[in-house]
């Protein structure tokens, strides 16, 4: 039996039609955004996870966990990450209705 491949974007459109899936996806939006920002900062600094870890005084595995979005780091940890990647940490609050959604 052969299976038909479906592009991820197409599958995601279908999944997002399910209210339970969409609610779970929306709940994780901020975590994904944080992970993406960490990875972008490291990439812009042209650094490896190992190099960031050394600057932070931690392990590569710890940096990988931060970038995976599986943990919610403290502000202090984010400040150390920012310093290691030579960036500035900014935290802001926005009204709920002001955020732009990539998919609705």
HELIX and SHEET records of a PDB file:
HELIX    1   1 UNK A    8  UNK A   15  1                                   8    
HELIX    2   2 UNK A   19  UNK A   27  1                                   9    
HELIX    3   3 UNK A   29  UNK A   44  1                                  16    
HELIX    4   4 UNK A   49  UNK A   56  1                                   8    
HELIX    5   5 UNK A   60  UNK A   68  1                                   9    
HELIX    6   6 UNK A   75  UNK A   84  1                                  10    
HELIX    7   7 UNK A   96  UNK A   98  5                                   3    
END                                                                             
